[in-house]
Structure formats: C-alpha cells, structure tokens
C-alpha cells in the first residue's frame, strides 16, 4: 500500500512536470497563460518527485 502511494505521487509529479514544460515551450495545454505559475508548478513537482524517491529508498 505504501509503495503504491509513493509510485502514485511520483507519477503525478512527473505528469505535472511534463505539462509544465509543454506549456512553457509549446504553449499547448493552457496557452502559456503564466510562465510564473508554470515555474512554480515545476519546482513543486520536482520537490515531490525528490521526496518520493527518498522515501522509496528508505523503505
């Protein structure tokens, strides 16, 4: 159960990273509305990805 939650959070963080990068470069999902929001989403997702990786290594 715990590993599934970790994998789920890492998958969602990866999806947010992908969508943020696509929005910054191609302006595809949201039309490039706010670069600041994309950067903040990217930073938050990288932090969640790192925390998931560290938690997985501890288990």
C-alpha positions in Angstrom: 0.0 0.0 0.0 2.8 2.4 0.9 4.8 1.8 -2.2 1.6 2.3 -4.4 1.1 5.7 -2.8 4.7 6.6 -3.5 4.5 5.4 -7.1 1.2 7.4 -7.5 2.7 10.6 -6.2 5.8 10.2 -8.3 3.6 9.6 -11.4 1.5 12.6 -10.7 4.6 14.8 -10.1 6.0 13.5 -13.4 2.8 14.4 -15.2 2.9 17.9 -13.7 6.5 18.3 -14.8 5.6 17.2 -18.4 2.5 19.5 -18.6 4.5 22.5 -17.2 7.3 22.0 -19.7 4.9 21.6 -22.6 3.1 24.8 -21.5 6.3 26.8 -21.3 7.7 25.6 -24.6 4.7 24.9 -26.9 2.0 26.8 -25.0 -0.2 23.7 -25.6 -2.4 22.8 -22.6 -3.1 26.2 -21.1 -1.9 28.6 -23.9 1.1 29.8 -21.9 -1.0 31.9 -19.6 1.6 32.4 -16.9 5.2 31.5 -17.0 5.5 32.2 -13.3 2.8 29.6 -12.5 4.5 27.1 -14.7 7.8 27.6 -13.0 6.2 27.3 -9.5 4.4 24.1 -10.6 7.7 22.7 -11.9 9.6 23.5 -8.7 6.8 21.9 -6.6 6.7 18.8 -8.7 10.4 18.4 -8.6 10.3 18.6 -4.8 7.5 16.0 -4.6 9.5 13.8 -7.0 12.6 14.1 -4.9 10.7 13.3 -1.7 9.1 10.3 -3.3 12.4 9.0 -4.4 14.0 9.4 -1.0 11.0 7.8 0.7 11.2 4.8 -1.7 14.9 4.4 -1.0 14.2 4.3 2.8 11.6 1.6 2.5 
